[in-house]
Amino acid sequence: MERREALILMVEDSPDVLANNAEYLGRLGYETIAATTLGRARFLLEECAPDMILLDVMMPDGSGFDFCGEIKRKTSAPVIFLTAKSETESELAGLRGGGDDYIAKPYSLEILAERIKLRLANSKTGNVIDLPPLHIEREPGVAALFGKTVHFSPTEMKLLWALAEKEGLRVSYGELCRKAWNEKAPNGRKNPKIIKSYISRIRKKLQIGGDDYFEIRSTKDGAYVFNQVKFS
């Protein structure tokens, strides 16, 4: 599957706003998915691993301000609040709650696109993960354990990065598929046995076995958690 500009999760209860944003952003090369409730947004956040979230504040089943805190515990993807609440206190509440930007309705789609472009560019500056004694560089795709280079295939490196950047957190099967093969949903051509095989190779290359520095554990629903269990 060809990689598009980015996958954007739109959390909004207005069908008109969703349709307009999806149509405009689609023309710019972005892929969009929509949630009209926070419950649906939680599911899509786990399964599709969006690169950005556009978040309305007043949702039928809760507050976007509160939900932003949940998002930030699960992903580093930037959050832009899109809301009719334009008062200064509301804007401050959004930014203090972890939001990366705040745009009051009504807004220009051109301005929205520029804000998205800026926030995505800022979110991609991180290129290194240090979890001593493990050092990972996303570009050019190298890793070292105790200072010694460990050779991973391109797919193994994508999976390792996806796990290590969320150290201690659950990474769903769908997110691993998307990070490794650019598939947004867990029902594509890949399957859990293939993920399991790659994880097994990563464990072996990181010398994960008994009393080690790291663990990669699986969950009942097919997700994985990468933990740093001992510090050098």
C-alpha beads as a LAMMPS data file, in Angstrom:
LAMMPS data file: protein, C-alpha beads

232 atoms
231 bonds

1 atom types
1 bond types

-500.0 500.0 xlo xhi
-500.0 500.0 ylo yhi
-500.0 500.0 zlo zhi

Masses

1 110.0

Atoms # bond

1 1 1 0.000 0.000 0.000
2 1 1 1.381 3.396 -0.957
3 1 1 2.153 5.689 1.950
4 1 1 0.177 8.920 1.897
5 1 1 1.096 12.221 3.517
6 1 1 -0.278 11.285 6.932
7 1 1 -3.244 9.625 8.594
8 1 1 -5.425 12.129 10.450
9 1 1 -8.059 11.137 13.000
10 1 1 -10.913 13.663 13.036
11 1 1 -12.924 13.587 16.271
12 1 1 -16.025 15.666 15.544
13 1 1 -19.796 15.214 15.927
14 1 1 -20.775 17.448 12.984
15 1 1 -21.226 15.500 9.708
16 1 1 -20.822 18.695 7.662
17 1 1 -17.514 19.598 9.294
18 1 1 -16.248 16.037 8.854
19 1 1 -17.241 15.947 5.192
20 1 1 -15.698 19.322 4.383
21 1 1 -12.447 18.604 6.189
22 1 1 -12.129 15.105 4.739
23 1 1 -12.718 16.321 1.190
24 1 1 -10.247 19.202 1.455
25 1 1 -7.524 17.267 3.261
26 1 1 -7.942 14.357 0.861
27 1 1 -7.119 16.649 -2.053
28 1 1 -3.876 17.540 -0.272
29 1 1 -2.889 13.884 -0.010
30 1 1 -3.894 13.218 3.590
31 1 1 -5.823 10.133 4.613
32 1 1 -8.580 10.771 7.134
33 1 1 -10.648 8.643 9.475
34 1 1 -13.558 9.982 11.510
35 1 1 -15.062 9.426 14.934
36 1 1 -18.323 11.077 16.005
37 1 1 -17.923 9.908 19.620
38 1 1 -14.993 9.632 22.007
39 1 1 -15.706 5.929 22.334
40 1 1 -15.130 5.431 18.616
41 1 1 -12.078 7.696 18.773
42 1 1 -10.503 5.473 21.442
43 1 1 -10.875 2.447 19.178
44 1 1 -9.423 4.200 16.117
45 1 1 -6.570 5.638 18.147
46 1 1 -5.514 2.125 19.161
47 1 1 -6.111 0.326 15.890
48 1 1 -5.069 2.888 13.279
49 1 1 -2.223 4.791 14.969
50 1 1 -2.995 8.206 13.415
51 1 1 -0.199 10.693 12.791
52 1 1 -2.388 13.576 13.985
53 1 1 -5.683 14.119 15.794
54 1 1 -8.127 16.951 15.073
55 1 1 -10.217 17.121 18.221
56 1 1 -13.480 18.909 18.965
57 1 1 -13.991 19.963 22.583
58 1 1 -17.721 19.358 23.077
59 1 1 -18.434 15.746 22.151
60 1 1 -21.695 13.908 22.941
61 1 1 -19.994 11.477 25.328
62 1 1 -17.417 13.685 27.009
63 1 1 -14.931 16.532 26.887
64 1 1 -12.184 16.760 24.308
65 1 1 -10.019 18.446 26.950
66 1 1 -10.208 15.321 29.118
67 1 1 -9.738 12.984 26.151
68 1 1 -6.577 14.811 25.125
69 1 1 -4.928 13.540 28.295
70 1 1 -5.738 9.973 27.265
71 1 1 -4.302 10.590 23.810
72 1 1 -1.007 11.901 25.168
73 1 1 -0.581 8.815 27.344
74 1 1 -0.855 6.590 24.268
75 1 1 0.823 8.447 21.416
76 1 1 3.126 11.337 20.574
77 1 1 0.900 12.353 17.652
78 1 1 0.086 16.085 17.759
79 1 1 -3.421 17.199 18.743
80 1 1 -5.120 20.249 17.234
81 1 1 -8.314 21.388 18.946
82 1 1 -11.037 22.561 16.546
83 1 1 -13.822 24.157 18.511
84 1 1 -16.459 26.871 18.668
85 1 1 -15.274 27.686 22.207
86 1 1 -13.057 30.646 21.389
87 1 1 -12.694 32.226 24.813
88 1 1 -9.156 32.705 26.091
89 1 1 -9.725 30.419 29.074
90 1 1 -10.899 27.603 26.804
91 1 1 -7.864 27.986 24.587
92 1 1 -5.555 27.921 27.585
93 1 1 -7.328 24.847 28.940
94 1 1 -6.706 23.040 25.666
95 1 1 -3.027 23.906 25.503
96 1 1 -2.466 23.156 29.179
97 1 1 -4.212 19.820 28.712
98 1 1 -1.611 18.705 26.189
99 1 1 -2.996 20.124 22.954
100 1 1 -0.413 21.233 20.411
101 1 1 -2.603 23.848 18.739
102 1 1 -6.064 25.412 18.987
103 1 1 -8.211 26.720 16.122
104 1 1 -11.572 28.405 16.771
105 1 1 -14.540 27.784 14.484
106 1 1 -15.295 29.012 11.920
107 1 1 -11.838 28.654 10.391
108 1 1 -10.214 28.726 6.973
109 1 1 -9.396 25.324 5.515
110 1 1 -6.191 26.831 4.130
111 1 1 -5.158 27.906 7.635
112 1 1 -6.052 24.460 8.980
113 1 1 -3.868 22.838 6.327
114 1 1 -0.905 25.053 7.195
115 1 1 -1.275 24.318 10.909
116 1 1 -1.406 20.579 10.147
117 1 1 1.698 20.797 7.971
118 1 1 3.589 22.691 10.677
119 1 1 2.628 20.378 13.521
120 1 1 3.435 17.247 11.525
121 1 1 6.826 18.655 10.598
122 1 1 7.565 19.414 14.246
123 1 1 6.497 15.933 15.341
124 1 1 8.935 14.251 12.934
125 1 1 12.082 15.858 14.304
126 1 1 12.652 13.049 16.828
127 1 1 15.090 10.614 15.260
128 1 1 16.795 8.979 18.234
129 1 1 15.612 6.745 21.070
130 1 1 17.993 6.112 23.953
131 1 1 17.035 3.348 26.368
132 1 1 20.433 2.428 27.800
133 1 1 22.112 0.170 26.857
134 1 1 20.011 0.355 23.638
135 1 1 20.459 3.202 21.144
136 1 1 18.203 3.473 18.068
137 1 1 18.399 5.911 15.161
138 1 1 15.323 5.869 12.917
139 1 1 17.260 7.421 10.027
140 1 1 19.426 5.772 8.695
141 1 1 17.878 2.836 10.586
142 1 1 20.612 1.618 12.918
143 1 1 20.669 0.260 16.443
144 1 1 23.388 -0.488 18.963
145 1 1 23.352 -2.596 22.131
146 1 1 26.144 -1.870 24.620
147 1 1 27.770 0.166 21.844
148 1 1 27.845 -2.760 19.422
149 1 1 25.834 -2.493 16.196
150 1 1 22.829 -4.802 15.957
151 1 1 21.647 -5.506 12.428
152 1 1 17.887 -5.355 11.907
153 1 1 16.006 -5.709 8.636
154 1 1 13.992 -2.631 7.543
155 1 1 10.753 -4.218 8.781
156 1 1 12.309 -5.300 12.076
157 1 1 13.586 -1.760 12.588
158 1 1 10.136 -0.267 11.963
159 1 1 8.590 -2.642 14.489
160 1 1 11.349 -2.040 17.053
161 1 1 10.927 1.727 16.708
162 1 1 7.141 1.453 17.065
163 1 1 7.587 -0.507 20.295
164 1 1 10.494 1.471 21.763
165 1 1 8.931 4.902 21.199
166 1 1 6.046 3.767 23.415
167 1 1 8.183 2.010 26.006
168 1 1 5.942 0.674 28.749
169 1 1 2.739 1.194 26.740
170 1 1 0.542 -1.197 24.766
171 1 1 1.062 -1.119 20.989
172 1 1 -1.851 -2.712 19.134
173 1 1 -1.600 -5.200 16.300
174 1 1 -3.163 -2.623 13.978
175 1 1 -0.573 0.003 14.861
176 1 1 2.287 -2.441 14.309
177 1 1 0.868 -3.351 10.893
178 1 1 0.604 0.277 9.930
179 1 1 4.101 1.167 11.106
180 1 1 5.670 -1.827 9.351
181 1 1 3.595 -2.115 6.169
182 1 1 1.582 1.129 6.019
183 1 1 -1.670 -0.735 6.631
184 1 1 -4.161 1.241 8.680
185 1 1 -6.322 -1.681 9.826
186 1 1 -5.600 -5.088 11.369
187 1 1 -7.499 -6.997 8.676
188 1 1 -5.031 -6.455 5.818
189 1 1 -2.839 -9.057 4.188
190 1 1 -0.611 -9.412 7.253
191 1 1 -1.597 -11.620 10.172
192 1 1 -0.659 -12.049 13.841
193 1 1 1.642 -14.999 13.119
194 1 1 3.828 -12.824 10.905
195 1 1 4.059 -10.135 13.590
196 1 1 4.903 -12.830 16.139
197 1 1 7.701 -14.117 13.927
198 1 1 9.239 -10.660 13.579
199 1 1 8.961 -10.014 17.320
200 1 1 10.732 -13.322 17.964
201 1 1 13.646 -12.204 15.786
202 1 1 13.820 -8.845 17.544
203 1 1 13.871 -10.565 20.936
204 1 1 16.747 -12.786 19.799
205 1 1 18.790 -9.877 18.441
206 1 1 18.277 -7.926 21.670
207 1 1 19.315 -11.022 23.610
208 1 1 16.028 -11.073 25.474
209 1 1 15.673 -14.229 27.515
210 1 1 15.960 -14.280 31.283
211 1 1 17.468 -11.600 33.495
212 1 1 17.832 -9.036 30.736
213 1 1 17.607 -5.285 30.222
214 1 1 14.437 -5.447 28.118
215 1 1 11.299 -7.478 27.661
216 1 1 8.714 -7.614 24.890
217 1 1 5.518 -9.148 26.177
218 1 1 2.350 -9.949 24.287
219 1 1 -1.221 -9.320 25.426
220 1 1 -4.304 -11.472 24.967
221 1 1 -5.624 -9.230 22.191
222 1 1 -2.475 -9.439 20.051
223 1 1 -0.779 -6.251 21.184
224 1 1 2.798 -5.973 22.463
225 1 1 4.521 -3.997 25.208
226 1 1 8.234 -3.151 25.174
227 1 1 9.679 -2.577 28.643
228 1 1 13.068 -1.449 29.904
229 1 1 13.279 -3.665 32.983
230 1 1 16.858 -2.964 34.050
231 1 1 18.977 0.164 33.619
232 1 1 22.674 0.219 32.747

Bonds

1 1 1 2
2 1 2 3
3 1 3 4
4 1 4 5
5 1 5 6
6 1 6 7
7 1 7 8
8 1 8 9
9 1 9 10
10 1 10 11
11 1 11 12
12 1 12 13
13 1 13 14
14 1 14 15
15 1 15 16
16 1 16 17
17 1 17 18
18 1 18 19
19 1 19 20
20 1 20 21
21 1 21 22
22 1 22 23
23 1 23 24
24 1 24 25
25 1 25 26
26 1 26 27
27 1 27 28
28 1 28 29
29 1 29 30
30 1 30 31
31 1 31 32
32 1 32 33
33 1 33 34
34 1 34 35
35 1 35 36
36 1 36 37
37 1 37 38
38 1 38 39
39 1 39 40
40 1 40 41
41 1 41 42
42 1 42 43
43 1 43 44
44 1 44 45
45 1 45 46
46 1 46 47
47 1 47 48
48 1 48 49
49 1 49 50
50 1 50 51
51 1 51 52
52 1 52 53
53 1 53 54
54 1 54 55
55 1 55 56
56 1 56 57
57 1 57 58
58 1 58 59
59 1 59 60
60 1 60 61
61 1 61 62
62 1 62 63
63 1 63 64
64 1 64 65
65 1 65 66
66 1 66 67
67 1 67 68
68 1 68 69
69 1 69 70
70 1 70 71
71 1 71 72
72 1 72 73
73 1 73 74
74 1 74 75
75 1 75 76
76 1 76 77
77 1 77 78
78 1 78 79
79 1 79 80
80 1 80 81
81 1 81 82
82 1 82 83
83 1 83 84
84 1 84 85
85 1 85 86
86 1 86 87
87 1 87 88
88 1 88 89
89 1 89 90
90 1 90 91
91 1 91 92
92 1 92 93
93 1 93 94
94 1 94 95
95 1 95 96
96 1 96 97
97 1 97 98
98 1 98 99
99 1 99 100
100 1 100 101
101 1 101 102
102 1 102 103
103 1 103 104
104 1 104 105
105 1 105 106
106 1 106 107
107 1 107 108
108 1 108 109
109 1 109 110
110 1 110 111
111 1 111 112
112 1 112 113
113 1 113 114
114 1 114 115
115 1 115 116
116 1 116 117
117 1 117 118
118 1 118 119
119 1 119 120
120 1 120 121
121 1 121 122
122 1 122 123
123 1 123 124
124 1 124 125
125 1 125 126
126 1 126 127
127 1 127 128
128 1 128 129
129 1 129 130
130 1 130 131
131 1 131 132
132 1 132 133
133 1 133 134
134 1 134 135
135 1 135 136
136 1 136 137
137 1 137 138
138 1 138 139
139 1 139 140
140 1 140 141
141 1 141 142
142 1 142 143
143 1 143 144
144 1 144 145
145 1 145 146
146 1 146 147
147 1 147 148
148 1 148 149
149 1 149 150
150 1 150 151
151 1 151 152
152 1 152 153
153 1 153 154
154 1 154 155
155 1 155 156
156 1 156 157
157 1 157 158
158 1 158 159
159 1 159 160
160 1 160 161
161 1 161 162
162 1 162 163
163 1 163 164
164 1 164 165
165 1 165 166
166 1 166 167
167 1 167 168
168 1 168 169
169 1 169 170
170 1 170 171
171 1 171 172
172 1 172 173
173 1 173 174
174 1 174 175
175 1 175 176
176 1 176 177
177 1 177 178
178 1 178 179
179 1 179 180
180 1 180 181
181 1 181 182
182 1 182 183
183 1 183 184
184 1 184 185
185 1 185 186
186 1 186 187
187 1 187 188
188 1 188 189
189 1 189 190
190 1 190 191
191 1 191 192
192 1 192 193
193 1 193 194
194 1 194 195
195 1 195 196
196 1 196 197
197 1 197 198
198 1 198 199
199 1 199 200
200 1 200 201
201 1 201 202
202 1 202 203
203 1 203 204
204 1 204 205
205 1 205 206
206 1 206 207
207 1 207 208
208 1 208 209
209 1 209 210
210 1 210 211
211 1 211 212
212 1 212 213
213 1 213 214
214 1 214 215
215 1 215 216
216 1 216 217
217 1 217 218
218 1 218 219
219 1 219 220
220 1 220 221
221 1 221 222
222 1 222 223
223 1 223 224
224 1 224 225
225 1 225 226
226 1 226 227
227 1 227 228
228 1 228 229
229 1 229 230
230 1 230 231
231 1 231 232
